[in-house]
Amino acid sequence: MAALDDDTRLEPDGPNQWRGAVTDRWSIVGPNGGYVATLITRALMAASPFPDPLAMTVHFVAPAAPGPVTVEVEVLRTGRAHATLSARLHQENLVAVALSTFGRQRADGSELLTATMPNVPPPEQCLVPTGEPAFVTTFRDRFENRVPPGGDPNFGGAGNGLPVSGGWKRLWDRELDDLAIPLFMDSAPPSIWAATGRGGAAPTVELTVHWRSKPHTRWHLAWFNTPSLRGGYFVENGELWGEDGQLVAESRQLARSIEN
């Protein structure tokens, strides 16, 4: 079994309630927010009457820690096209609260895409990151990463002091699917660090993920930028692209900036 599937495994524990565990294999100081959001996504997918996650917002109430968890899901409303669900993840205390929408992605219909994929060479022309992470981390070990030439050797991104991070990513032991998308949308060093040149901690306060199309390529380009930093918090926008230029997911998060 792939590590992510093992580390998000849930067992029924009553009506619309599951028990599982947060592990220490997806940590940057503490468990990564995208990993916690993926664990919540598994419970939502199990409870949803519709197959496809479309949007999810997670508010992180308290830091997660390795150990047992309980996830409670409530189906708030089911309509003809969508279902709205909420979820609460508990350890000793409430850790995270999520609100999500599920439906069915359509293969037909009109399409419009004004966003453009970043001009990054294909994975085979990019570089293995050489920088050392700012903290003891198990998270980066779960991925195979490639960063573009000219970017920071640790942050990736565009270089030139721009608040941009990211590069090509794939899990070592499984393909990307809907379940893993929240993980990928919180999978790069904070883009603000690429501009400030300073590390630190950046705990996620809120993370919103939009699923835009089904992933189907081997590598995916996870690309993040910070449009604003103020009052000790920054906003980070994310995009996830397939090798064929297809937009797979988008995200926006609010994080706290704690500089070294």
Sequence and secondary structure as in RCSB ss.txt:
>XXXX:A:sequence
MAALDDDTRLEPDGPNQWRGAVTDRWSIVGPNGGYVATLITRALMAASPFPDPLAMTVHFVAPAAPGPVTVEVEV
LRTGRAHATLSARLHQENLVAVALSTFGRQRADGSELLTATMPNVPPPEQCLVPTGEPAFVTTFRDRFENRVPPG
GDPNFGGAGNGLPVSGGWKRLWDRELDDLAIPLFMDSAPPSIWAATGRGGAAPTVELTVHWRSKPHTRWHLAWFN
TPSLRGGYFVENGELWGEDGQLVAESRQLARSIEN
>XXXX:A:secstr
  HHHHHT  EE STTEEEEEE STTBBSSB HHHHHHHHHHHHHHH SSSEEEEEEEEE S   SEEEEEEEEE
EEE SS EEEEEEEESSSEEEEEEEEEE   SSS             GGGSB   S  SS BSSGGGEEEEB TT
SBTTTBS  TT SEEEEEEEESSS   TTTHHHHTT S  HHHHHH   EE  EEEEEEEE S   SS EEEEEE
EEEEETTEEEEEEEEEETTS EEEEEEEEEE EE 
